[in-house]
Amino acid sequence: MKKTDLPRWATAFVLPLLNLLSAFLVAALVIWLLGESPAESLGILLNSAILNPEGLSYTLFYASTFIFTGLSVSVAMHAGLFNIGSEGQMYVGGLGLTFAMLAFDHTLPAWALIPAGMIGSAVFGALWAFLPGYLQAKRGSHVVVTTIMFNFIASNLMNFVIVRFLVPVGEQNPASRVFADAGAMPLLNKWFPVIGETPLNISLLIAVAALVIYGVMIWRSAWGYQLRAMGQNPQAAHYAGVKISAMIIVAMLISGALSGLAAVNSVMGSTHYLSLNFTAGAGFIGIAIALMGRQHPVGIFLSAVLFGALIQGGFDLSLEKPNIPQETFIFIQGLIILFCGAMEHFYAPAILALINRVGSKAPRSTP
């Protein structure tokens, strides 16, 4: 009898690998059409983003933010929700962080100020995700529509708040004042001088810890089982005693909090002030990371590093190869989203047919 479902190793490793290779093959074709060598370009990208210690530190710096946005989308996806609002939730989370910094950065020591900023970012991100979750749970409004709308609302709200209230008197830059030194995340180059003067900070360690907690909560707790059961079959979960409305709201609160925490690395770890559009699309990249990483902690980490490498390596590659504009790597990100999202199961029929063919030819033991 033929199998109709792919084994776990195929869905977890083979499909994502084939989808990723497909995206890179199309990207290589584009680079070739631009008049550059794909192999040489790949070598420059790898050296800049992975092999060079300083470049690797920038890759991990970007990945630290992407891990949180990828986790945000993944938590919602386990609940059967497609949270497209991570960008807005991260943006508003940065506002909560900034309020904490501006209120306490001259009075609290670093050991208390940094957690206060993280709490502020998580709370504001969660609150921004609460209403879409509530509308989905209580009114049936689709979370995709509401979170998209809330991204636009967040963008305009932040523009108003920053320009109207946070820009210091006499300043022209649309940004808050610089935080006190106590509000800066400790840099990792203190322990690893080889990475040089880069913004890589302990947000990376916090992001890895969040991955571990996420893995334990989703796959090793009763709450995680209920969450996944609801995402797979809400009706069955309801009859099993799961409170669907409450679970939706809690899942969106956690998702929003994780998006809010993504602002910590960008604001407290790098700029040390709140600026317009500091998110730079990290919330949308989180969607690709969750899809490509199959909502698994290891997959999310590797996907975040990949996107961090594309940003870091793409910047240096565009400097060395003027024919390759930096926008090319936004195009490559789009290709990854296309193949790992919309065309996620493109190769599934061929893989399944191959597995069944090999299985039918394998010798069977006789009793």
C-alpha positions in Angstrom: 0.0 0.0 0.0 1.3 3.4 -0.9 1.9 6.0 1.8 0.0 9.3 1.4 1.9 11.4 3.9 5.5 12.4 3.9 7.6 11.1 6.8 8.8 13.7 9.3 12.4 13.8 8.0 11.2 14.7 4.6 8.9 17.6 5.7 11.4 18.8 8.3 14.6 18.7 6.2 14.2 17.7 2.6 11.4 20.0 1.6 12.9 23.2 3.2 16.3 22.3 1.7 14.8 21.9 -1.8 12.7 25.1 -1.4 15.8 27.0 -0.3 17.9 25.7 -3.1 15.2 26.6 -5.6 15.2 30.2 -4.3 19.0 30.4 -4.6 19.0 29.0 -8.1 16.6 31.7 -9.2 18.7 34.3 -7.4 21.8 32.9 -9.1 20.1 33.3 -12.5 19.2 36.9 -11.7 22.8 37.7 -10.6 24.1 36.1 -13.9 21.7 38.2 -15.8 23.1 41.3 -14.1 26.5 40.4 -15.5 28.1 38.9 -12.4 29.4 35.5 -11.6 27.0 33.7 -9.2 29.9 31.5 -7.7 32.1 34.5 -7.1 29.2 36.5 -5.6 28.4 33.6 -3.3 32.0 33.4 -2.2 32.0 37.2 -1.3 28.7 36.8 0.6 29.9 33.8 2.6 33.2 35.4 3.5 31.5 38.7 4.5 28.7 37.2 6.5 30.0 33.9 7.9 33.8 33.4 7.6 34.9 36.8 8.7 34.5 37.1 12.6 33.3 40.7 12.4 30.9 39.9 9.6 29.6 36.9 11.5 28.9 39.1 14.5 26.8 41.4 12.4 25.0 38.4 11.0 24.2 37.2 14.5 23.2 40.7 15.5 20.5 40.8 12.8 19.6 37.2 13.7 18.9 38.1 17.3 16.0 40.3 16.2 14.8 37.9 13.6 14.6 35.0 16.2 12.1 37.0 18.2 9.9 37.9 15.3 10.1 34.3 14.0 9.0 33.0 17.4 6.2 35.5 17.4 4.8 34.2 14.1 5.5 30.6 15.1 3.5 30.8 18.4 0.5 32.1 16.5 0.8 29.6 13.7 0.8 26.7 16.3 -2.6 28.1 17.4 -3.9 28.2 13.8 -3.5 31.9 13.6 -1.5 33.8 11.0 -0.1 36.9 12.8 1.0 39.3 10.1 1.2 42.1 12.7 4.7 41.4 14.1 6.0 44.5 12.4 3.5 46.8 14.2 3.8 44.9 17.5 7.6 45.3 17.4 7.2 49.0 16.6 4.9 49.6 19.5 7.1 47.4 21.7 9.9 49.9 21.0 7.7 52.6 22.3 7.1 50.8 25.6 10.8 50.2 25.9 11.5 53.9 25.2 9.0 55.1 27.8 10.8 52.9 30.4 14.1 54.3 29.4 13.1 57.9 29.4 11.4 57.5 32.8 14.1 55.6 34.7 17.4 55.8 32.8 18.8 58.4 35.1 17.6 56.8 38.3 17.9 53.0 38.0 21.1 51.0 37.7 21.7 48.9 34.6 20.7 45.6 36.3 17.2 47.0 36.9 16.9 49.4 33.9 17.5 46.7 31.2 14.8 44.4 32.6 12.5 47.3 32.9 13.0 48.2 29.3 12.4 44.6 28.2 9.2 44.4 30.3 8.0 47.6 28.7 8.6 46.3 25.2 6.9 43.0 25.9 3.9 44.6 27.5 3.3 47.1 24.8 3.8 44.5 22.1 1.3 42.2 23.8 -1.2 45.0 24.2 -1.0 45.8 20.5 -1.7 42.2 19.7 -4.5 41.9 22.2 -7.3 43.6 20.2 -6.8 41.5 17.0 -6.8 38.4 19.2 -9.9 39.5 21.0 -11.7 40.3 17.8 -10.8 36.9 16.4 -11.9 35.1 19.5 -15.1 37.0 20.3 -16.3 38.6 17.1 -14.9 36.2 14.4 -12.8 39.0 12.7 -10.0 37.3 10.8 -6.7 37.9 12.5 -4.9 38.3 9.2 -7.0 41.3 8.3 -6.9 43.0 11.7 -3.1 42.5 12.1 -2.5 44.0 8.7 -4.6 47.0 9.6 -2.8 47.4 12.9 0.5 47.5 11.2 -0.6 50.7 9.4 -2.2 52.1 12.5 1.1 51.4 14.4 3.1 53.2 11.7 1.1 56.3 11.8 0.7 56.3 15.6 4.5 56.0 16.1 5.1 58.8 13.6 2.7 61.0 15.6 4.1 60.1 19.0 7.8 60.4 18.1 7.5 63.7 16.1 5.0 65.3 18.5 6.3 64.2 21.9 9.7 62.5 21.8 11.9 64.7 19.6 14.0 66.9 21.9 13.5 70.7 21.6 15.7 72.1 18.9 16.5 68.7 17.3 15.6 68.0 13.6 16.1 64.2 13.7 12.8 62.4 14.2 14.0 60.4 17.2 13.9 60.4 20.9 16.8 61.6 23.0 19.7 59.2 23.5 19.3 56.9 26.5 21.7 56.9 29.4 24.6 54.4 29.3 22.9 52.3 31.9 20.2 51.5 29.3 22.7 49.9 26.8 22.7 46.1 26.4 26.2 44.7 27.3 28.2 44.0 24.2 29.7 40.6 23.6 33.0 42.0 22.3 34.0 42.4 25.9 34.3 38.6 26.1 35.1 38.0 22.4 37.5 40.8 21.3 38.0 39.0 17.9 34.6 40.3 16.7 35.7 43.9 16.9 33.6 47.0 17.5 30.2 45.5 16.5 26.8 45.9 18.1 26.4 42.2 18.9 25.1 42.1 22.5 23.5 39.8 25.0 20.3 40.0 23.1 21.6 37.0 21.2 21.8 34.9 24.4 18.3 36.1 25.4 17.0 35.1 22.0 18.6 31.6 22.3 17.1 31.2 25.8 13.7 32.2 24.3 14.1 29.5 21.7 14.7 26.9 24.5 11.7 28.1 26.5 9.5 28.1 23.4 10.5 24.5 22.6 9.8 23.3 26.1 6.4 25.1 26.3 5.2 24.0 22.8 6.3 20.4 22.9 6.8 19.5 26.6 3.9 21.1 28.4 0.1 20.5 28.6 -0.5 24.1 27.5 1.6 23.6 24.4 -0.3 20.4 23.6 -3.6 22.3 23.9 -2.3 25.1 21.7 -1.2 22.7 19.0 -4.5 20.7 19.3 -6.5 23.9 18.8 -4.4 24.8 15.7 -4.9 21.3 14.2 -8.6 20.9 15.0 -10.4 23.6 16.9 -13.7 21.6 17.1 -12.0 18.5 18.6 -10.0 20.7 21.0 -13.2 22.4 22.1 -14.9 19.1 22.8 -11.7 18.0 24.7 -12.2 20.9 27.1 -9.9 23.6 25.6 -11.3 27.1 26.0 -10.8 28.3 22.4 -11.5 32.0 22.9 -9.1 32.2 25.9 -6.4 30.2 24.0 -6.6 32.5 21.0 -6.2 35.6 23.1 -3.3 34.2 25.2 -1.6 33.0 22.0 -1.8 36.5 20.5 -0.6 38.1 23.7 2.5 35.9 23.8 3.0 36.4 20.1 2.8 40.2 20.5 5.1 40.1 23.6 7.8 38.3 21.6 7.5 40.8 18.8 7.9 43.6 21.3 11.0 42.0 22.7 12.5 42.1 19.2 12.8 45.9 19.7 15.3 45.3 22.5 18.2 44.3 20.2 17.6 47.1 17.8 17.0 49.9 20.3 18.8 49.1 23.5 21.5 47.1 21.7 22.4 49.4 18.9 20.9 52.9 18.4 20.2 53.6 22.1 17.3 55.8 21.0 13.9 55.3 19.3 13.7 56.4 15.7 11.2 56.2 12.9 11.0 52.9 11.1 13.6 51.2 13.2 12.0 47.9 12.6 13.2 47.9 9.0 10.9 45.0 8.0 12.0 42.6 10.7 8.4 41.7 11.6 7.7 40.6 8.0 11.0 38.7 7.8 9.7 36.8 10.9 7.0 35.3 8.7 9.5 33.8 6.3 11.6 32.6 9.3 8.6 30.8 10.8 7.6 29.2 7.5 11.1 28.2 6.6 12.0 27.0 10.0 8.8 24.9 10.3 8.1 26.5 13.7 10.9 24.4 15.2 13.5 26.1 17.5 16.4 24.8 15.5 14.8 25.7 12.2 14.0 29.2 13.5 17.5 29.8 14.6 19.1 28.6 11.3 16.6 30.6 9.3 17.3 33.7 11.3 21.0 33.3 10.8 20.4 32.8 7.0 18.4 36.0 6.8 21.0 37.8 8.9 23.7 36.6 6.5 21.8 37.8 3.5 21.6 41.3 5.0 25.2 41.5 6.1 26.7 39.7 3.1 24.4 41.5 0.7 25.6 44.9 1.9 29.2 44.1 1.3 28.5 42.3 -2.0 26.7 45.4 -3.3 29.8 47.5 -2.4 32.1 45.1 -4.3 29.8 44.4 -7.2 28.0 47.7 -8.2 26.0 45.8 -10.8 24.2 44.0 -7.9 22.1 46.5 -6.1 21.3 45.9 -2.4 17.6 45.6 -3.4 18.5 42.3 -5.0 18.6 40.7 -1.6 15.1 42.0 -0.8 14.2 40.1 -4.0 16.0 37.0 -2.7 14.1 37.2 0.6 10.9 37.4 -1.4 12.0 34.3 -3.3 12.6 32.4 0.0 9.1 33.4 1.2 7.6 32.3 -2.1 9.2 28.9 -2.2 9.0 28.2 1.6 5.5 29.7 1.9 3.2 29.7 -1.1 5.1 26.9 -2.8 5.9 25.0 0.4 4.7 21.6 -0.9 5.8 22.1 -4.5 8.2 19.1 -4.3 6.1 17.0 -2.0 4.4 14.8 -4.7 7.7 14.0 -6.3 9.3 13.1 -3.0 6.4 11.0 -2.0 6.4 9.2 -5.3 10.2 8.5 -4.9 9.7 7.2 -1.4 6.9 4.9 -2.5 8.9 3.7 -5.4 11.9 2.9 -3.3 9.7 1.3 -0.7 8.0 -1.0 -3.2 11.3 -2.2 -4.5 12.8 -3.0 -1.1 12.9 -6.7 -0.3 10.3 -7.8 2.3 11.1 -10.3 5.0 9.1 -13.5 5.1 7.7 -14.8 8.3 
